[in-house]
Amino acid sequence: MNKFGKRLVVALMAASMLATPVYAAPNTDEIQAEKEQKEKEVQSVQAQLQTMVSKISETEEKLITKGEEIQKAKEDLAEAEKKQEQQYESMKVRIKYMYEQGDTKALEDLFTSNSIAESGRLYRDGT
């Protein structure tokens, strides 16, 4: 090899040594500190998870309660509609009876009153 080639090889070897990073072994104190930091992060995430699970449980309980209230309201509505239908049928029978008996005063009061409650009061009072 000529002089130029040897110098080139030596220069390349020197450059490769400069470009190769050398890492020092991490200090055990640094590793311990990093471990403690990660453990704190894990504890924080676990606490958040427990909070979320508890909120989900509360929400589920509220949903169940609301569902029961909705079911009760549906039952009450059905009962009220049935009662309304019965009252309507009774009113038709009363009107028919009053018409057949010729009691037009009661019919007039019924149709000129502002509400059925008022017509019932007029009918009972006889005014």
VOGU-3710 file (C-alpha; in Angstrom, 3 decimals, decimal comma):
1> mnkfgkrlvv> 0,000/0,000/0,000  1,258/3,388/-0,720  1,541/6,230/1,690  -1,664/7,848/0,616  -3,647/4,634/1,120  -2,230/4,107/4,616  -3,080/7,655/5,577  -6,564/7,226/4,215  -7,120/4,036/6,245  -5,786/5,689/9,420
11> almaasmlat> -7,991/8,733/8,835  -11,073/6,578/8,324  -10,349/4,600/11,485  -9,906/7,786/13,493  -13,120/9,236/12,086  -15,054/6,086/12,899  -13,865/6,241/16,492  -15,052/9,848/16,779  -18,442/9,102/15,251  -19,197/6,074/17,436
21> pvyaapntde> -21,043/7,202/20,550  -19,989/5,725/23,812  -22,703/5,187/26,346  -21,943/5,004/30,002  -23,733/2,458/32,085  -26,683/4,082/33,846  -26,258/4,886/37,471  -28,292/2,697/39,863  -29,600/5,814/41,601  -30,964/7,068/38,277
31> iqaekeqkek> -32,579/3,710/37,615  -34,125/3,664/41,084  -35,461/7,214/40,673  -36,935/6,346/37,287  -38,522/3,211/38,740  -40,106/5,214/41,561  -41,404/7,777/39,074  -43,004/5,044/36,961  -44,561/3,453/40,061  -46,096/6,813/41,002
41> evqsvqaqlq> -47,510/7,124/37,479  -48,999/3,625/37,736  -50,582/4,451/41,110  -52,030/7,650/39,670  -53,534/5,806/36,696  -54,942/3,124/39,017  -56,562/5,805/41,188  -58,118/7,374/38,091  -59,361/3,964/36,989  -60,952/3,298/40,377
51> tmvskisete> -62,658/6,691/40,255  -64,026/5,965/36,780  -65,251/2,500/37,794  -67,021/3,991/40,798  -68,656/6,679/38,627  -69,761/4,022/36,137  -71,329/2,000/38,969  -73,177/5,078/40,251  -74,416/5,853/36,748  -75,631/2,282/36,266
61> eklitkgeei> -77,551/2,484/39,547  -79,129/5,765/38,459  -80,089/4,224/35,105  -81,743/1,292/36,850  -83,648/3,660/39,149  -84,785/5,830/36,230  -85,833/2,725/34,304  -87,972/1,627/37,240  -89,477/5,124/37,499  -90,273/5,097/33,770
71> qkakedlaea> -91,937/1,692/34,079  -94,008/2,925/37,038  -95,002/6,057/35,089  -96,110/3,902/32,145  -98,221/1,771/34,457  -99,736/4,896/36,053  -100,483/6,323/32,615  -102,216/3,135/31,495  -104,277/3,123/34,698  -105,212/6,805/34,260
81> ekkqeqqyes> -106,230/6,214/30,644  -108,386/3,281/31,725  -110,006/5,413/34,437  -110,581/8,215/31,915  -112,307/5,782/29,564  -114,521/4,509/32,393  -115,463/8,062/33,380  -116,232/8,891/29,759  -118,490/5,858/29,446  -120,252/6,777/32,701
91> mkvrikymye> -120,761/10,341/31,474  -122,317/9,075/28,243  -124,753/6,934/30,228  -125,676/9,898/32,470  -126,224/12,180/29,477  -128,381/9,538/27,799  -130,414/9,096/30,965  -130,905/12,850/31,384  -131,972/13,139/27,744  -134,412/10,274/28,024
101> qgdtkaledl> -135,900/11,710/31,240  -136,319/15,120/29,632  -134,084/16,886/32,162  -132,837/19,557/29,782  -131,729/21,924/32,560  -128,963/19,496/33,584  -127,932/19,056/29,950  -127,802/22,808/29,422  -125,643/23,197/32,510  -123,376/20,390/31,322
111> ftsnsiaesg> -122,816/21,893/27,884  -122,528/25,522/29,011  -120,114/24,889/31,888  -116,386/25,519/31,519  -115,402/22,071/32,781  -116,906/18,744/33,714  -116,107/19,434/37,365  -118,138/22,646/37,190  -121,051/20,882/35,503  -121,018/18,203/38,217
121> rlyrdgt> -121,116/20,893/40,907  -124,000/22,642/39,133  -125,847/19,353/38,803  -125,368/18,458/42,494  -126,237/21,949/43,725  -129,250/22,177/41,463  -128,360/25,734/40,425
//
